[in-house]
Amino acid sequence: MFYSKQHMIKRILMLVSLSFCFFAVSAQPTTVIRSAPLSTENQRFINTLLPMITAANDKVIKERSQLKILHAKFEAKKPLSVREQQWLTHLAQRYHVNSDFTQTDNWTILLRRVDVLPPSLVLAQAITESGWGRSRFAKEGNNYFGQWCFSEGCGLVPLARPAGQTYELRVFENMNTALTSYYYNLNVNEAYIPLRLIRSHAREQNNTLSGVQLAKGLTQYSTRKDAYIRDIQTVITRFHLNQYDNGVQAV
């Protein structure tokens, strides 16, 4: 049966709401996650990546702040200046959103995309995908987030790639370009609509953005599906990564 995109988004949002309700009323978790100390090398990995995450979030916060100002003008039926319209159109193009801002839905989609990611989530995925920066793909290709490409010669071929598969692991110039691509992926790719809806729901409820909660929207990030999500949540909890989330909630 064919469903419109708007219908699908409403269904996903309903499921997200139900997941929040379940989280609120469920009993204590049955599995106790033990804390683990960080080695000097692992702490160095976090210390290297964390300022880049902060800079990426600061850039998004600046864009989101301006976007909310323009959205307030739209809701108040005040015209945007030529410069404001140009800025808004450029932002929409970057985030792959229809730039017809006479339509309320396009504002909603753009606001859901132009938003920060909790450092705990970013760190946990980098740790998991790159083995604390020690994987072959991190060392040879600056690929810290397991990002694929599909053109022959576009990246590094996994040694254990299944027969018949053609994907490669993308090669990046440096860690920061890998991080930029990762942010774009989670904020634009249709596969991560659930993550963006969880984030939007938290905003609407004035809740702190949680890496553990946003991880629930990563079902499509790995072929391991729910097991991958549990791994990310475990890394966040075990290494107390939520301590780095302060300061990204304000906008």
N, C-alpha and C positions, 0 to 999 in steps of 0.2 A: 504494500500500500504506500502511496506517495504522501509525504507530509511536507508542508512548506517549511522554510528555514525558521520562520517565526514560531511555528508550532513546535519544532524540535527544540528551540531555545527555551520555550515555556516548559516543556517536559523535563529538560535538564535542570532548569531552575527549581522545579517541584522536587526532583530527586535530591538536589543540593539541600533544600530546606528540610527535607525529611532526614538527611544525614546529620544535620545540625541538631535536630530534635532528638535523634537517637543518641548522639554524643552527650547531650545534656542530661538524659535520664538514665543512661546505662550505668551498670554497677562498676566497681573497681576492675581494672584490667586483670585478666587471669595470668598474664605473663609479666613478671617483674624484670625490668631492664636494669641491669647493673651498670653503674657509672664506670668509666674507664679513664685512667690518667693518660695524658698526651705525652708522647715522646718529644724531645727537642726538635727533631726533624718534622714531625707532624704539626707541631705548633708553628714552626717556621712556614709551613705550607699555608696555614690559615692566615698568618700575619702578612704573607705576600699577597694573597688574594683579597683579603678584607678591604684594603684601601681602594681597590678597583671596584669592588661591589658598592662601596660608599659613594664613589664618584658616579657610577652608573645610576644609582638611585637618586643622587642629587640632581642629575640631568633630567631624569624623568619627573621628579618633584617640581622642578622649574617649569617644565612643559605643562604638567598637569595643573599647576596653579594658574597659569595663563589661560589654559583651556577652560577652567572653571569660571574665570572672570568673563570670558566670551559667552559661555553657556548661560550665565546669569543675565547678561545683556539680551540674549535671545529670548529667555523666558520672560523678561520684562518688556519684550517687543521693542527693544531699542536697536537701531541699525548699527551694523559693524562698519568701521572705517575700511577704506580700501586696503590699507596695510594689514589690518586685522583679518580681513577676508583672505588675503594672500598668505598670511602666516597659517591660518586655519586650513586652507587648501593644501599647503605643503605638508603640514602635519598629517592630514588625512591620507595623502598619497603615500607617505612613509609607512603608515600603519595599515595600508590597504583597506581603507574605509571609503565608501561613497561620499563624495564631497558636496552633495546636495544637502546643505544644512537648513533647508526649509523643512526637512523631515526630522521629527524628534528621534526616530529610531537611530539615525546616523550619529547624533550626539551621544546617545546611550552606548552604542557600540564603541565609539572612539574613547569615551570616558572609561570603559571597561578595559580597553587595551593600553591606554597611556597611564600606567600605574606601576608602582614599585614591586619588587620581589623581596620577601624577608631574607636577610643574609643567611639565616639558619638553613633555609631551603637551598639556596645557591651553593653554600659550602657543602652541605650534605650530598648534593648531586655531584659536585666536583670530586669530593672524597671517594664516592662510590664508583663513579665512572672512570676515574684516573688512578685509583689506588694511591691516594695521597700524592698525586703528581709523579708517581714512579712507573706508570704504565709505558709501554712502547709508544703508544699513540700520543701521550703527553710529551714524552721526551723527544720523539722524532717529528711530531706534527703539531705540537702545542694544542692538541685536542683534549680538553679537560672535561668535556661534557658529553662524550660519546656521540657526537653529531655525524650523521652519515651524508654521503653524496652518491650520485648514481651515474656519473659519466666516467667512462674508462680512463684511468689515469688521473682522476680528480683528487685522489688521496692515497692513503695507505691501505693495502689489502690485508684484512685479518687472516692470520695463519690458519685459523680454524673456521673460516667462512664455509657454510654449507654448500654442497655442490648445487649448481644452478643459480645461486645468488650472485648478484652483480654489484652490490653496494660496496663502498669503500669508506674509510674513516677520513673525514675532511682534514686538510692541512691548513693551519692558520699561521699568520706571521708571528704572532706572540700570544701570550695569555689574555691580554686585554681584547684583542680582536675576537678570540674565541668566546669571551664573556659577552661582548656586544652581540654576537650572533646568537648566543643562547638566550639572551633577553628578548631579542626579536622573535625567536622561535616560540617562546612561551607566551608572548604578548600578541602574536599575530596568527600563528598556525591554528587552523580550525580544530585540530586534534585536542587543543587545550582550552576550548570553550568552557569545559567543566571547572578548570582551575580558575579562570577569570570570573566565572559566576560565583564561585566560593569566595573569592576576594571581594567582589562587588557586594555580596550579601553581608560580609563582615563590615564593610564600609557603611552599609545602610543601618546596621545594628550598632554602629560606633564601637565595634570590637577591635581589639588589637589583631593585626595581621599575624597569623600563625603559620610557620613553616610546616608543622605537623598537619594542620588542617588543609593547607593548600596542596600538600603532597597527595591528597585524595584525588586531585584532578589530573594526576600523571599516569593514568591507566594506559594511555597510548604511547608513553615515552619508551617503554621497554616491552619486549615480547613476554616478559615475565609477569606483566600486568600487576595484580594485587600483591604478589610476593615482592615485586620491586618497590611498591609503595611502602610496604611494611619495613623493608630494608632502609629506605630513606628516613622514615619516622624513627626507626631504632637508632640510626646514626645521630640524628638531631638530639634525641634524648640521652643517649649514652655519653656523648661528648659535650653536653650542655651547650649546644650551639645557639639555643634561643637567647642566650645572654647577649648575643650580638645584634638582636633585633631592635633594640631601643633606638629611637630617633628616626624611624622610617614610617611612622604611623600618622603623621600630622595632617596630610593633605587628603 
